[in-house]
Amino acid sequence: MTSHASRVLVLNSGSSSVKYQLLDMTDGTRLALGLVERIGEETSRLSHTPLASGGAKREHEGPIADHEAALKAVATELAADGLGLDSPELAAIGHRVVHGGLKFTVPTVIDDAVLAEIERLVPVAPLHNPANITGIRTAQALRPDLPQVAVFDTAFHTTMPECAARYAIDVATADAHRIRRYGFHGTSHAYVSRQTAALLGKDPAETNVIVLHLGNGASASAVAGGRCMDTSMGLTPLEGLVMGTRSGDIDPAVTFHLKRVAGMSADEIDVLLNKKSGLLGLCGDNDMREIRRRIEEGDERAQLAFDIYIHRLKKYIGAYTAVLGHVDAVVFTAGVGENAAPVREAAVAGLEELGLAVDAGLNAVRSDAPRLISPEYARVAVAVVPTDEELEIAQQTYALVNA
Ligand code: AMP
């Protein structure tokens, strides 16, 4: 590789979308970013922001048939900014891959065997891995000479001890079907826990953190010395916290009940729990901004949805305090965690016995910077640390191809 190849393209391929960022890894600068949505429909949309040139966001609407066409459109946009995919300055493409099973514990350069293994995991990640595979194949076709790296959402959680990773079900059945707790949002939990140690001025290897990643999807993790000890998502991203549209933890017998008594099929129950539950199911809105607005107007359904969301969050803070034994910081991240001061305040309220408190003035400050929101006297720091999954994927990709 030539020494000036310092750019990494990060691709996050969903079933009908591709999110991308081009970064310069000499200093982590973002050169361009964008999103292709509604791939395969008549009304596909591409929005591209050429950050390097400071140019305005460009948007195009019109049919984009498949992922190959989407990536070609992205390549055209990048080329228009002098940042084409054929540039010798491009060092690698880093792909977000949702499920890496137990095999992929670290970022991995993709070859045929790696791709086959990601494909073997499709039964445990039917919604995500097929789209990731399509993204990888498409990128390989565009630049067959370039290292393509898979960065797995599950990798950070592979350090979980068996007692946290296993469900208490028949072992032979679990193993035959690879049923265990894998966890997701791993790049975010890794990045945010490390950044939190830096914020505290501590060595990550000696810092214990509870990370609360609260976006539309939400997960908590207990991280001891940089290693994940437990996380709230399980076999799939459905387990754990109350989310925008997902139920999080429920008694599994609810599903049998829905099948036997309500006559719902497995697919209908899947849709109910993943797409029509959580905050949306409880109050008709999944955006925390709208829920807060309704609460301000005295809406009781919105208030109850908020209370259920907070109750679950508190249970996880308590549980992970017990898992870790000693906690240096509780940290909030992602769309809700970074922006919703009332969520942070309510989640920590009443937890003084656990050493937790929030300073109302600090909590009210809006900022993009990592920051502490606990008062000086608090035994455990409470922090807000913006997540940056793309930067983490780019850094891991770049480190691997330069190793
Ligand atoms: P993410 O999945 O991390 O992009 O987070 C998306 C979610 O963040 C949205 O669904 C909103 O509920 C939430 N969010 C974004 N901005 C705010 C805000 N200012 N206040 C409350 N919630 C917010």
Residues whose N, C-alpha, C, O or C-beta is under 5 A from the ligand:
A	BS01	AMP	L214 G215 N216 G217 N286 D287 M288 R289 A334 G335 V336 N339 A340
